[in-house]
Amino acid sequence: MKILGDDMLRLIARELVETVRQNVTIDWTVKESVRAKLRVIVKRILRKYGYPPDKQEAATNTVLQQAELLSQFWTAQN
């Protein structure tokens, strides 16, 4: 996404990873309430940095899909 620039996207990615990592629990992929909370957190971060509103839903889905892949690793380290 060239609108925001690589540095801004890097900053967004770092904050997303740190925040999502702090909020995942062992059963987060099963509990809809936890997934909903993470969706709100991700969307809030995207808005904070001026991420284009029309692309936020796709970005949120991508972040949650990636978090699902990494969550076993993250919860094992906690």
mmJSON file of the N, C-alpha and C atoms, coordinates in Angstrom:
{"data_MODEL":{"atom_site":{
"group_PDB":["ATOM","ATOM","ATOM","ATOM","ATOM","ATOM","ATOM","ATOM","ATOM","ATOM","ATOM","ATOM","ATOM","ATOM","ATOM","ATOM","ATOM","ATOM","ATOM","ATOM","ATOM","ATOM","ATOM","ATOM","ATOM","ATOM","ATOM","ATOM","ATOM","ATOM","ATOM","ATOM","ATOM","ATOM","ATOM","ATOM","ATOM","ATOM","ATOM","ATOM","ATOM","ATOM","ATOM","ATOM","ATOM","ATOM","ATOM","ATOM","ATOM","ATOM","ATOM","ATOM","ATOM","ATOM","ATOM","ATOM","ATOM","ATOM","ATOM","ATOM","ATOM","ATOM","ATOM","ATOM","ATOM","ATOM","ATOM","ATOM","ATOM","ATOM","ATOM","ATOM","ATOM","ATOM","ATOM","ATOM","ATOM","ATOM","ATOM","ATOM","ATOM","ATOM","ATOM","ATOM","ATOM","ATOM","ATOM","ATOM","ATOM","ATOM","ATOM","ATOM","ATOM","ATOM","ATOM","ATOM","ATOM","ATOM","ATOM","ATOM","ATOM","ATOM","ATOM","ATOM","ATOM","ATOM","ATOM","ATOM","ATOM","ATOM","ATOM","ATOM","ATOM","ATOM","ATOM","ATOM","ATOM","ATOM","ATOM","ATOM","ATOM","ATOM","ATOM","ATOM","ATOM","ATOM","ATOM","ATOM","ATOM","ATOM","ATOM","ATOM","ATOM","ATOM","ATOM","ATOM","ATOM","ATOM","ATOM","ATOM","ATOM","ATOM","ATOM","ATOM","ATOM","ATOM","ATOM","ATOM","ATOM","ATOM","ATOM","ATOM","ATOM","ATOM","ATOM","ATOM","ATOM","ATOM","ATOM","ATOM","ATOM","ATOM","ATOM","ATOM","ATOM","ATOM","ATOM","ATOM","ATOM","ATOM","ATOM","ATOM","ATOM","ATOM","ATOM","ATOM","ATOM","ATOM","ATOM","ATOM","ATOM","ATOM","ATOM","ATOM","ATOM","ATOM","ATOM","ATOM","ATOM","ATOM","ATOM","ATOM","ATOM","ATOM","ATOM","ATOM","ATOM","ATOM","ATOM","ATOM","ATOM","ATOM","ATOM","ATOM","ATOM","ATOM","ATOM","ATOM","ATOM","ATOM","ATOM","ATOM","ATOM","ATOM","ATOM","ATOM","ATOM","ATOM","ATOM","ATOM","ATOM","ATOM","ATOM","ATOM","ATOM","ATOM","ATOM","ATOM","ATOM","ATOM","ATOM","ATOM","ATOM","ATOM"],
"id":[1,2,3,4,5,6,7,8,9,10,11,12,13,14,15,16,17,18,19,20,21,22,23,24,25,26,27,28,29,30,31,32,33,34,35,36,37,38,39,40,41,42,43,44,45,46,47,48,49,50,51,52,53,54,55,56,57,58,59,60,61,62,63,64,65,66,67,68,69,70,71,72,73,74,75,76,77,78,79,80,81,82,83,84,85,86,87,88,89,90,91,92,93,94,95,96,97,98,99,100,101,102,103,104,105,106,107,108,109,110,111,112,113,114,115,116,117,118,119,120,121,122,123,124,125,126,127,128,129,130,131,132,133,134,135,136,137,138,139,140,141,142,143,144,145,146,147,148,149,150,151,152,153,154,155,156,157,158,159,160,161,162,163,164,165,166,167,168,169,170,171,172,173,174,175,176,177,178,179,180,181,182,183,184,185,186,187,188,189,190,191,192,193,194,195,196,197,198,199,200,201,202,203,204,205,206,207,208,209,210,211,212,213,214,215,216,217,218,219,220,221,222,223,224,225,226,227,228,229,230,231,232,233,234],
"type_symbol":["N","C","C","N","C","C","N","C","C","N","C","C","N","C","C","N","C","C","N","C","C","N","C","C","N","C","C","N","C","C","N","C","C","N","C","C","N","C","C","N","C","C","N","C","C","N","C","C","N","C","C","N","C","C","N","C","C","N","C","C","N","C","C","N","C","C","N","C","C","N","C","C","N","C","C","N","C","C","N","C","C","N","C","C","N","C","C","N","C","C","N","C","C","N","C","C","N","C","C","N","C","C","N","C","C","N","C","C","N","C","C","N","C","C","N","C","C","N","C","C","N","C","C","N","C","C","N","C","C","N","C","C","N","C","C","N","C","C","N","C","C","N","C","C","N","C","C","N","C","C","N","C","C","N","C","C","N","C","C","N","C","C","N","C","C","N","C","C","N","C","C","N","C","C","N","C","C","N","C","C","N","C","C","N","C","C","N","C","C","N","C","C","N","C","C","N","C","C","N","C","C","N","C","C","N","C","C","N","C","C","N","C","C","N","C","C","N","C","C","N","C","C","N","C","C","N","C","C","N","C","C","N","C","C"],
"label_atom_id":["N","CA","C","N","CA","C","N","CA","C","N","CA","C","N","CA","C","N","CA","C","N","CA","C","N","CA","C","N","CA","C","N","CA","C","N","CA","C","N","CA","C","N","CA","C","N","CA","C","N","CA","C","N","CA","C","N","CA","C","N","CA","C","N","CA","C","N","CA","C","N","CA","C","N","CA","C","N","CA","C","N","CA","C","N","CA","C","N","CA","C","N","CA","C","N","CA","C","N","CA","C","N","CA","C","N","CA","C","N","CA","C","N","CA","C","N","CA","C","N","CA","C","N","CA","C","N","CA","C","N","CA","C","N","CA","C","N","CA","C","N","CA","C","N","CA","C","N","CA","C","N","CA","C","N","CA","C","N","CA","C","N","CA","C","N","CA","C","N","CA","C","N","CA","C","N","CA","C","N","CA","C","N","CA","C","N","CA","C","N","CA","C","N","CA","C","N","CA","C","N","CA","C","N","CA","C","N","CA","C","N","CA","C","N","CA","C","N","CA","C","N","CA","C","N","CA","C","N","CA","C","N","CA","C","N","CA","C","N","CA","C","N","CA","C","N","CA","C","N","CA","C","N","CA","C","N","CA","C","N","CA","C","N","CA","C","N","CA","C","N","CA","C"],
"label_alt_id":[null,null,null,null,null,null,null,null,null,null,null,null,null,null,null,null,null,null,null,null,null,null,null,null,null,null,null,null,null,null,null,null,null,null,null,null,null,null,null,null,null,null,null,null,null,null,null,null,null,null,null,null,null,null,null,null,null,null,null,null,null,null,null,null,null,null,null,null,null,null,null,null,null,null,null,null,null,null,null,null,null,null,null,null,null,null,null,null,null,null,null,null,null,null,null,null,null,null,null,null,null,null,null,null,null,null,null,null,null,null,null,null,null,null,null,null,null,null,null,null,null,null,null,null,null,null,null,null,null,null,null,null,null,null,null,null,null,null,null,null,null,null,null,null,null,null,null,null,null,null,null,null,null,null,null,null,null,null,null,null,null,null,null,null,null,null,null,null,null,null,null,null,null,null,null,null,null,null,null,null,null,null,null,null,null,null,null,null,null,null,null,null,null,null,null,null,null,null,null,null,null,null,null,null,null,null,null,null,null,null,null,null,null,null,null,null,null,null,null,null,null,null,null,null,null,null,null,null,null,null,null,null,null,null],
"label_comp_id":["MET","MET","MET","LYS","LYS","LYS","ILE","ILE","ILE","LEU","LEU","LEU","GLY","GLY","GLY","ASP","ASP","ASP","ASP","ASP","ASP","MET","MET","MET","LEU","LEU","LEU","ARG","ARG","ARG","LEU","LEU","LEU","ILE","ILE","ILE","ALA","ALA","ALA","ARG","ARG","ARG","GLU","GLU","GLU","LEU","LEU","LEU","VAL","VAL","VAL","GLU","GLU","GLU","THR","THR","THR","VAL","VAL","VAL","ARG","ARG","ARG","GLN","GLN","GLN","ASN","ASN","ASN","VAL","VAL","VAL","THR","THR","THR","ILE","ILE","ILE","ASP","ASP","ASP","TRP","TRP","TRP","THR","THR","THR","VAL","VAL","VAL","LYS","LYS","LYS","GLU","GLU","GLU","SER","SER","SER","VAL","VAL","VAL","ARG","ARG","ARG","ALA","ALA","ALA","LYS","LYS","LYS","LEU","LEU","LEU","ARG","ARG","ARG","VAL","VAL","VAL","ILE","ILE","ILE","VAL","VAL","VAL","LYS","LYS","LYS","ARG","ARG","ARG","ILE","ILE","ILE","LEU","LEU","LEU","ARG","ARG","ARG","LYS","LYS","LYS","TYR","TYR","TYR","GLY","GLY","GLY","TYR","TYR","TYR","PRO","PRO","PRO","PRO","PRO","PRO","ASP","ASP","ASP","LYS","LYS","LYS","GLN","GLN","GLN","GLU","GLU","GLU","ALA","ALA","ALA","ALA","ALA","ALA","THR","THR","THR","ASN","ASN","ASN","THR","THR","THR","VAL","VAL","VAL","LEU","LEU","LEU","GLN","GLN","GLN","GLN","GLN","GLN","ALA","ALA","ALA","GLU","GLU","GLU","LEU","LEU","LEU","LEU","LEU","LEU","SER","SER","SER","GLN","GLN","GLN","PHE","PHE","PHE","TRP","TRP","TRP","THR","THR","THR","ALA","ALA","ALA","GLN","GLN","GLN","ASN","ASN","ASN"],
"label_asym_id":["A","A","A","A","A","A","A","A","A","A","A","A","A","A","A","A","A","A","A","A","A","A","A","A","A","A","A","A","A","A","A","A","A","A","A","A","A","A","A","A","A","A","A","A","A","A","A","A","A","A","A","A","A","A","A","A","A","A","A","A","A","A","A","A","A","A","A","A","A","A","A","A","A","A","A","A","A","A","A","A","A","A","A","A","A","A","A","A","A","A","A","A","A","A","A","A","A","A","A","A","A","A","A","A","A","A","A","A","A","A","A","A","A","A","A","A","A","A","A","A","A","A","A","A","A","A","A","A","A","A","A","A","A","A","A","A","A","A","A","A","A","A","A","A","A","A","A","A","A","A","A","A","A","A","A","A","A","A","A","A","A","A","A","A","A","A","A","A","A","A","A","A","A","A","A","A","A","A","A","A","A","A","A","A","A","A","A","A","A","A","A","A","A","A","A","A","A","A","A","A","A","A","A","A","A","A","A","A","A","A","A","A","A","A","A","A","A","A","A","A","A","A","A","A","A","A","A","A","A","A","A","A","A","A"],
"label_entity_id":["1","1","1","1","1","1","1","1","1","1","1","1","1","1","1","1","1","1","1","1","1","1","1","1","1","1","1","1","1","1","1","1","1","1","1","1","1","1","1","1","1","1","1","1","1","1","1","1","1","1","1","1","1","1","1","1","1","1","1","1","1","1","1","1","1","1","1","1","1","1","1","1","1","1","1","1","1","1","1","1","1","1","1","1","1","1","1","1","1","1","1","1","1","1","1","1","1","1","1","1","1","1","1","1","1","1","1","1","1","1","1","1","1","1","1","1","1","1","1","1","1","1","1","1","1","1","1","1","1","1","1","1","1","1","1","1","1","1","1","1","1","1","1","1","1","1","1","1","1","1","1","1","1","1","1","1","1","1","1","1","1","1","1","1","1","1","1","1","1","1","1","1","1","1","1","1","1","1","1","1","1","1","1","1","1","1","1","1","1","1","1","1","1","1","1","1","1","1","1","1","1","1","1","1","1","1","1","1","1","1","1","1","1","1","1","1","1","1","1","1","1","1","1","1","1","1","1","1","1","1","1","1","1","1"],
"label_seq_id":[1,1,1,2,2,2,3,3,3,4,4,4,5,5,5,6,6,6,7,7,7,8,8,8,9,9,9,10,10,10,11,11,11,12,12,12,13,13,13,14,14,14,15,15,15,16,16,16,17,17,17,18,18,18,19,19,19,20,20,20,21,21,21,22,22,22,23,23,23,24,24,24,25,25,25,26,26,26,27,27,27,28,28,28,29,29,29,30,30,30,31,31,31,32,32,32,33,33,33,34,34,34,35,35,35,36,36,36,37,37,37,38,38,38,39,39,39,40,40,40,41,41,41,42,42,42,43,43,43,44,44,44,45,45,45,46,46,46,47,47,47,48,48,48,49,49,49,50,50,50,51,51,51,52,52,52,53,53,53,54,54,54,55,55,55,56,56,56,57,57,57,58,58,58,59,59,59,60,60,60,61,61,61,62,62,62,63,63,63,64,64,64,65,65,65,66,66,66,67,67,67,68,68,68,69,69,69,70,70,70,71,71,71,72,72,72,73,73,73,74,74,74,75,75,75,76,76,76,77,77,77,78,78,78],
"pdbx_PDB_ins_code":[null,null,null,null,null,null,null,null,null,null,null,null,null,null,null,null,null,null,null,null,null,null,null,null,null,null,null,null,null,null,null,null,null,null,null,null,null,null,null,null,null,null,null,null,null,null,null,null,null,null,null,null,null,null,null,null,null,null,null,null,null,null,null,null,null,null,null,null,null,null,null,null,null,null,null,null,null,null,null,null,null,null,null,null,null,null,null,null,null,null,null,null,null,null,null,null,null,null,null,null,null,null,null,null,null,null,null,null,null,null,null,null,null,null,null,null,null,null,null,null,null,null,null,null,null,null,null,null,null,null,null,null,null,null,null,null,null,null,null,null,null,null,null,null,null,null,null,null,null,null,null,null,null,null,null,null,null,null,null,null,null,null,null,null,null,null,null,null,null,null,null,null,null,null,null,null,null,null,null,null,null,null,null,null,null,null,null,null,null,null,null,null,null,null,null,null,null,null,null,null,null,null,null,null,null,null,null,null,null,null,null,null,null,null,null,null,null,null,null,null,null,null,null,null,null,null,null,null,null,null,null,null,null,null],
"Cartn_x":[0.85,0.0,0.894,0.957,1.848,1.294,0.012,-0.592,0.058,0.276,0.821,2.349,2.964,4.413,4.898,6.083,6.624,6.875,7.392,7.676,6.407,5.349,4.083,3.498,3.572,3.063,3.855,5.147,5.984,5.568,5.313,4.871,3.529,2.599,1.297,1.475,2.291,2.502,3.076,4.036,4.629,3.596,2.801,1.787,0.729,0.334,-0.652,-0.134,1.084,1.647,1.731,2.249,2.406,1.047,0.093,-1.218,-1.978,-1.988,-2.693,-2.024,-0.718,0.01,-0.337,-0.478,-0.815,-2.245,-3.092,-4.51,-4.96,-4.057,-4.478,-4.448,-5.401,-5.46,-5.456,-5.318,-5.233,-6.458,-7.63,-8.866,-9.472,-8.681,-9.236,-9.849,-9.357,-9.901,-11.284,-11.669,-12.968,-13.994,-13.555,-14.475,-14.739,-15.985,-16.352,-16.169,-16.363,-16.212,-14.762,-13.824,-12.408,-12.05,-12.554,-12.312,-12.891,-14.076,-14.707,-13.868,-13.356,-12.498,-11.24,-10.631,-9.437,-9.763,-10.92,-11.324,-11.412,-12.008,-12.141,-10.754,-9.875,-8.518,-7.784,-7.867,-7.184,-7.742,-9.062,-9.672,-9.309,-9.241,-8.87,-7.44,-6.525,-5.139,-5.07,-5.792,-5.783,-6.31,-7.406,-7.952,-6.962,-6.303,-5.341,-4.269,-3.85,-2.792,-3.311,-4.618,-5.173,-5.243,-5.361,-5.481,-6.779,-6.767,-7.966,-9.174,-10.287,-11.475,-11.983,-11.875,-12.389,-11.518,-10.342,-9.439,-9.306,-9.963,-9.815,-10.368,-11.483,-12.087,-11.168,-10.641,-9.73,-8.455,-7.936,-6.721,-6.983,-8.135,-8.491,-8.569,-9.205,-9.303,-7.924,-7.065,-5.713,-4.941,-5.043,-4.341,-4.826,-6.131,-6.659,-6.276,-6.232,-5.795,-4.334,-3.51,-2.102,-1.922,-2.727,-2.652,-3.035,-4.004,-4.378,-3.195,-2.457,-1.303,-0.201,-0.045,1.027,0.615,-0.674,-1.142,-0.61,-0.424,0.123,1.534,2.309,3.658,3.626,2.742,2.651,2.205,1.162,0.664,1.65,2.434,3.445,4.558,4.803,5.868,5.426,4.128,3.632,3.68],
"Cartn_y":[-1.171,0.0,1.232,1.888,3.031,4.31,4.334,5.538,5.892,4.88,5.121,5.092,4.392,4.295,3.133,2.645,1.468,1.686,2.849,3.1,3.083,3.678,3.708,2.298,1.533,0.168,-0.693,-0.47,-1.188,-0.862,0.398,0.846,0.215,0.217,-0.4,-1.893,-2.565,-4.004,-4.313,-3.534,-3.767,-3.62,-2.554,-2.339,-3.438,-3.848,-4.919,-6.218,-6.581,-7.831,-7.788,-6.719,-6.61,-6.646,-5.889,-5.814,-7.133,-7.72,-8.991,-10.069,-10.086,-11.086,-10.98,-9.779,-9.577,-10.006,-10.072,-10.356,-11.758,-12.568,-13.923,-14.812,-15.718,-16.72,-18.083,-19.112,-20.456,-20.79,-20.379,-20.738,-19.597,-18.601,-17.413,-17.719,-18.735,-19.029,-19.649,-20.14,-20.78,-19.801,-18.942,-18.018,-16.787,-16.631,-15.513,-14.171,-14.123,-12.851,-12.359,-13.279,-12.898,-12.468,-13.196,-12.818,-11.429,-11.156,-9.849,-8.74,-8.994,-8.013,-7.733,-8.785,-8.606,-7.824,-8.082,-7.345,-5.848,-5.519,-4.114,-3.501,-4.217,-3.722,-3.458,-4.398,-4.259,-3.064,-2.946,-1.83,-0.49,-0.445,0.787,1.213,0.255,0.561,1.043,0.382,0.794,2.22,2.537,3.905,4.92,4.558,5.447,5.932,5.051,5.398,5.822,6.021,6.524,5.496,4.226,3.171,3.393,3.249,3.529,2.713,3.383,2.697,1.567,1.732,0.706,-0.55,-0.487,-1.636,-2.24,-1.631,-2.071,-3.473,-3.806,-5.124,-6.236,-6.074,-7.09,-7.18,-6.043,-6.033,-6.699,-6.438,-7.047,-8.562,-9.029,-10.473,-11.097,-10.419,-10.921,-11.007,-9.971,-9.965,-11.124,-11.353,-12.437,-13.811,-13.957,-15.225,-15.494,-14.476,-14.635,-14.916,-14.271,-14.5,-15.941,-16.497,-17.89,-18.807,-18.519,-19.345,-19.238,-18.061,-17.828,-18.075,-18.22,-18.267,-19.455,-20.585,-21.735,-21.42,-20.775,-20.379,-19.353,-18.378,-17.314,-17.855,-18.69,-19.206,-20.174,-20.853,-21.772,-21.009,-19.78,-18.966,-18.269,-18.114,-17.392,-18.23],
"Cartn_z":[0.0,0.0,0.0,-1.107,-1.271,-0.652,-0.321,0.245,1.578,2.419,3.746,3.774,2.874,2.858,3.716,3.377,4.047,5.537,5.905,7.317,8.157,7.66,8.388,8.484,7.398,7.423,8.405,8.48,9.437,10.87,11.136,12.453,12.819,11.871,12.094,12.386,11.595,11.772,13.146,13.581,14.906,16.011,15.94,16.974,16.933,15.741,15.628,16.236,15.904,16.422,17.942,18.481,19.928,20.642,20.131,20.772,20.66,19.482,19.301,20.151,20.154,20.938,22.428,22.926,24.336,24.651,23.644,23.873,23.469,22.915,22.556,23.789,23.833,24.886,24.204,24.986,24.412,23.566,24.004,23.308,22.495,22.149,21.49,20.129,19.449,18.117,18.197,19.385,19.558,20.126,21.01,21.68,20.814,20.428,19.555,20.255,21.574,22.284,22.241,22.324,22.259,20.844,19.854,18.45,18.161,18.692,18.481,19.115,20.299,20.975,20.142,19.603,18.769,17.499,16.9,15.695,16.002,17.139,17.542,17.75,18.414,18.668,17.353,16.434,15.14,14.374,14.31,13.582,14.203,15.529,16.223,15.855,15.803,15.433,13.987,13.099,11.692,11.532,12.236,12.174,12.743,13.819,14.485,13.505,12.607,11.665,10.294,10.175,8.923,7.812,8.184,7.175,6.405,5.093,4.289,4.762,5.062,5.587,4.689,3.39,2.478,2.458,3.045,3.071,4.475,5.472,6.853,7.107,6.521,6.762,6.263,5.067,4.519,5.351,5.782,6.605,7.948,8.541,9.824,9.684,8.632,8.401,8.213,7.484,7.265,8.575,9.399,10.692,11.558,11.619,12.442,11.9,10.59,10.004,10.344,10.243,10.579,12.068,12.896,14.338,14.673,13.961,14.19,13.925,12.865,12.526,13.582,14.15,15.117,16.566,16.831,18.214,19.001,18.374,19.092,19.58,18.762,19.135,20.271,20.165,21.167,22.518,22.522,23.806,24.439,23.647,24.184,24.901,24.48,25.086,26.361,26.589,27.765,28.997],
"occupancy":[1.0,1.0,1.0,1.0,1.0,1.0,1.0,1.0,1.0,1.0,1.0,1.0,1.0,1.0,1.0,1.0,1.0,1.0,1.0,1.0,1.0,1.0,1.0,1.0,1.0,1.0,1.0,1.0,1.0,1.0,1.0,1.0,1.0,1.0,1.0,1.0,1.0,1.0,1.0,1.0,1.0,1.0,1.0,1.0,1.0,1.0,1.0,1.0,1.0,1.0,1.0,1.0,1.0,1.0,1.0,1.0,1.0,1.0,1.0,1.0,1.0,1.0,1.0,1.0,1.0,1.0,1.0,1.0,1.0,1.0,1.0,1.0,1.0,1.0,1.0,1.0,1.0,1.0,1.0,1.0,1.0,1.0,1.0,1.0,1.0,1.0,1.0,1.0,1.0,1.0,1.0,1.0,1.0,1.0,1.0,1.0,1.0,1.0,1.0,1.0,1.0,1.0,1.0,1.0,1.0,1.0,1.0,1.0,1.0,1.0,1.0,1.0,1.0,1.0,1.0,1.0,1.0,1.0,1.0,1.0,1.0,1.0,1.0,1.0,1.0,1.0,1.0,1.0,1.0,1.0,1.0,1.0,1.0,1.0,1.0,1.0,1.0,1.0,1.0,1.0,1.0,1.0,1.0,1.0,1.0,1.0,1.0,1.0,1.0,1.0,1.0,1.0,1.0,1.0,1.0,1.0,1.0,1.0,1.0,1.0,1.0,1.0,1.0,1.0,1.0,1.0,1.0,1.0,1.0,1.0,1.0,1.0,1.0,1.0,1.0,1.0,1.0,1.0,1.0,1.0,1.0,1.0,1.0,1.0,1.0,1.0,1.0,1.0,1.0,1.0,1.0,1.0,1.0,1.0,1.0,1.0,1.0,1.0,1.0,1.0,1.0,1.0,1.0,1.0,1.0,1.0,1.0,1.0,1.0,1.0,1.0,1.0,1.0,1.0,1.0,1.0,1.0,1.0,1.0,1.0,1.0,1.0,1.0,1.0,1.0,1.0,1.0,1.0,1.0,1.0,1.0,1.0,1.0,1.0],
"B_iso_or_equiv":[0.0,0.0,0.0,0.0,0.0,0.0,0.0,0.0,0.0,0.0,0.0,0.0,0.0,0.0,0.0,0.0,0.0,0.0,0.0,0.0,0.0,0.0,0.0,0.0,0.0,0.0,0.0,0.0,0.0,0.0,0.0,0.0,0.0,0.0,0.0,0.0,0.0,0.0,0.0,0.0,0.0,0.0,0.0,0.0,0.0,0.0,0.0,0.0,0.0,0.0,0.0,0.0,0.0,0.0,0.0,0.0,0.0,0.0,0.0,0.0,0.0,0.0,0.0,0.0,0.0,0.0,0.0,0.0,0.0,0.0,0.0,0.0,0.0,0.0,0.0,0.0,0.0,0.0,0.0,0.0,0.0,0.0,0.0,0.0,0.0,0.0,0.0,0.0,0.0,0.0,0.0,0.0,0.0,0.0,0.0,0.0,0.0,0.0,0.0,0.0,0.0,0.0,0.0,0.0,0.0,0.0,0.0,0.0,0.0,0.0,0.0,0.0,0.0,0.0,0.0,0.0,0.0,0.0,0.0,0.0,0.0,0.0,0.0,0.0,0.0,0.0,0.0,0.0,0.0,0.0,0.0,0.0,0.0,0.0,0.0,0.0,0.0,0.0,0.0,0.0,0.0,0.0,0.0,0.0,0.0,0.0,0.0,0.0,0.0,0.0,0.0,0.0,0.0,0.0,0.0,0.0,0.0,0.0,0.0,0.0,0.0,0.0,0.0,0.0,0.0,0.0,0.0,0.0,0.0,0.0,0.0,0.0,0.0,0.0,0.0,0.0,0.0,0.0,0.0,0.0,0.0,0.0,0.0,0.0,0.0,0.0,0.0,0.0,0.0,0.0,0.0,0.0,0.0,0.0,0.0,0.0,0.0,0.0,0.0,0.0,0.0,0.0,0.0,0.0,0.0,0.0,0.0,0.0,0.0,0.0,0.0,0.0,0.0,0.0,0.0,0.0,0.0,0.0,0.0,0.0,0.0,0.0,0.0,0.0,0.0,0.0,0.0,0.0,0.0,0.0,0.0,0.0,0.0,0.0],
"pdbx_formal_charge":[null,null,null,null,null,null,null,null,null,null,null,null,null,null,null,null,null,null,null,null,null,null,null,null,null,null,null,null,null,null,null,null,null,null,null,null,null,null,null,null,null,null,null,null,null,null,null,null,null,null,null,null,null,null,null,null,null,null,null,null,null,null,null,null,null,null,null,null,null,null,null,null,null,null,null,null,null,null,null,null,null,null,null,null,null,null,null,null,null,null,null,null,null,null,null,null,null,null,null,null,null,null,null,null,null,null,null,null,null,null,null,null,null,null,null,null,null,null,null,null,null,null,null,null,null,null,null,null,null,null,null,null,null,null,null,null,null,null,null,null,null,null,null,null,null,null,null,null,null,null,null,null,null,null,null,null,null,null,null,null,null,null,null,null,null,null,null,null,null,null,null,null,null,null,null,null,null,null,null,null,null,null,null,null,null,null,null,null,null,null,null,null,null,null,null,null,null,null,null,null,null,null,null,null,null,null,null,null,null,null,null,null,null,null,null,null,null,null,null,null,null,null,null,null,null,null,null,null,null,null,null,null,null,null],
"auth_seq_id":[1,1,1,2,2,2,3,3,3,4,4,4,5,5,5,6,6,6,7,7,7,8,8,8,9,9,9,10,10,10,11,11,11,12,12,12,13,13,13,14,14,14,15,15,15,16,16,16,17,17,17,18,18,18,19,19,19,20,20,20,21,21,21,22,22,22,23,23,23,24,24,24,25,25,25,26,26,26,27,27,27,28,28,28,29,29,29,30,30,30,31,31,31,32,32,32,33,33,33,34,34,34,35,35,35,36,36,36,37,37,37,38,38,38,39,39,39,40,40,40,41,41,41,42,42,42,43,43,43,44,44,44,45,45,45,46,46,46,47,47,47,48,48,48,49,49,49,50,50,50,51,51,51,52,52,52,53,53,53,54,54,54,55,55,55,56,56,56,57,57,57,58,58,58,59,59,59,60,60,60,61,61,61,62,62,62,63,63,63,64,64,64,65,65,65,66,66,66,67,67,67,68,68,68,69,69,69,70,70,70,71,71,71,72,72,72,73,73,73,74,74,74,75,75,75,76,76,76,77,77,77,78,78,78],
"auth_comp_id":["MET","MET","MET","LYS","LYS","LYS","ILE","ILE","ILE","LEU","LEU","LEU","GLY","GLY","GLY","ASP","ASP","ASP","ASP","ASP","ASP","MET","MET","MET","LEU","LEU","LEU","ARG","ARG","ARG","LEU","LEU","LEU","ILE","ILE","ILE","ALA","ALA","ALA","ARG","ARG","ARG","GLU","GLU","GLU","LEU","LEU","LEU","VAL","VAL","VAL","GLU","GLU","GLU","THR","THR","THR","VAL","VAL","VAL","ARG","ARG","ARG","GLN","GLN","GLN","ASN","ASN","ASN","VAL","VAL","VAL","THR","THR","THR","ILE","ILE","ILE","ASP","ASP","ASP","TRP","TRP","TRP","THR","THR","THR","VAL","VAL","VAL","LYS","LYS","LYS","GLU","GLU","GLU","SER","SER","SER","VAL","VAL","VAL","ARG","ARG","ARG","ALA","ALA","ALA","LYS","LYS","LYS","LEU","LEU","LEU","ARG","ARG","ARG","VAL","VAL","VAL","ILE","ILE","ILE","VAL","VAL","VAL","LYS","LYS","LYS","ARG","ARG","ARG","ILE","ILE","ILE","LEU","LEU","LEU","ARG","ARG","ARG","LYS","LYS","LYS","TYR","TYR","TYR","GLY","GLY","GLY","TYR","TYR","TYR","PRO","PRO","PRO","PRO","PRO","PRO","ASP","ASP","ASP","LYS","LYS","LYS","GLN","GLN","GLN","GLU","GLU","GLU","ALA","ALA","ALA","ALA","ALA","ALA","THR","THR","THR","ASN","ASN","ASN","THR","THR","THR","VAL","VAL","VAL","LEU","LEU","LEU","GLN","GLN","GLN","GLN","GLN","GLN","ALA","ALA","ALA","GLU","GLU","GLU","LEU","LEU","LEU","LEU","LEU","LEU","SER","SER","SER","GLN","GLN","GLN","PHE","PHE","PHE","TRP","TRP","TRP","THR","THR","THR","ALA","ALA","ALA","GLN","GLN","GLN","ASN","ASN","ASN"],
"auth_asym_id":["A","A","A","A","A","A","A","A","A","A","A","A","A","A","A","A","A","A","A","A","A","A","A","A","A","A","A","A","A","A","A","A","A","A","A","A","A","A","A","A","A","A","A","A","A","A","A","A","A","A","A","A","A","A","A","A","A","A","A","A","A","A","A","A","A","A","A","A","A","A","A","A","A","A","A","A","A","A","A","A","A","A","A","A","A","A","A","A","A","A","A","A","A","A","A","A","A","A","A","A","A","A","A","A","A","A","A","A","A","A","A","A","A","A","A","A","A","A","A","A","A","A","A","A","A","A","A","A","A","A","A","A","A","A","A","A","A","A","A","A","A","A","A","A","A","A","A","A","A","A","A","A","A","A","A","A","A","A","A","A","A","A","A","A","A","A","A","A","A","A","A","A","A","A","A","A","A","A","A","A","A","A","A","A","A","A","A","A","A","A","A","A","A","A","A","A","A","A","A","A","A","A","A","A","A","A","A","A","A","A","A","A","A","A","A","A","A","A","A","A","A","A","A","A","A","A","A","A","A","A","A","A","A","A"],
"auth_atom_id":["N","CA","C","N","CA","C","N","CA","C","N","CA","C","N","CA","C","N","CA","C","N","CA","C","N","CA","C","N","CA","C","N","CA","C","N","CA","C","N","CA","C","N","CA","C","N","CA","C","N","CA","C","N","CA","C","N","CA","C","N","CA","C","N","CA","C","N","CA","C","N","CA","C","N","CA","C","N","CA","C","N","CA","C","N","CA","C","N","CA","C","N","CA","C","N","CA","C","N","CA","C","N","CA","C","N","CA","C","N","CA","C","N","CA","C","N","CA","C","N","CA","C","N","CA","C","N","CA","C","N","CA","C","N","CA","C","N","CA","C","N","CA","C","N","CA","C","N","CA","C","N","CA","C","N","CA","C","N","CA","C","N","CA","C","N","CA","C","N","CA","C","N","CA","C","N","CA","C","N","CA","C","N","CA","C","N","CA","C","N","CA","C","N","CA","C","N","CA","C","N","CA","C","N","CA","C","N","CA","C","N","CA","C","N","CA","C","N","CA","C","N","CA","C","N","CA","C","N","CA","C","N","CA","C","N","CA","C","N","CA","C","N","CA","C","N","CA","C","N","CA","C","N","CA","C","N","CA","C","N","CA","C","N","CA","C","N","CA","C","N","CA","C"],
"pdbx_PDB_model_num":[1,1,1,1,1,1,1,1,1,1,1,1,1,1,1,1,1,1,1,1,1,1,1,1,1,1,1,1,1,1,1,1,1,1,1,1,1,1,1,1,1,1,1,1,1,1,1,1,1,1,1,1,1,1,1,1,1,1,1,1,1,1,1,1,1,1,1,1,1,1,1,1,1,1,1,1,1,1,1,1,1,1,1,1,1,1,1,1,1,1,1,1,1,1,1,1,1,1,1,1,1,1,1,1,1,1,1,1,1,1,1,1,1,1,1,1,1,1,1,1,1,1,1,1,1,1,1,1,1,1,1,1,1,1,1,1,1,1,1,1,1,1,1,1,1,1,1,1,1,1,1,1,1,1,1,1,1,1,1,1,1,1,1,1,1,1,1,1,1,1,1,1,1,1,1,1,1,1,1,1,1,1,1,1,1,1,1,1,1,1,1,1,1,1,1,1,1,1,1,1,1,1,1,1,1,1,1,1,1,1,1,1,1,1,1,1,1,1,1,1,1,1,1,1,1,1,1,1,1,1,1,1,1,1]
}}}
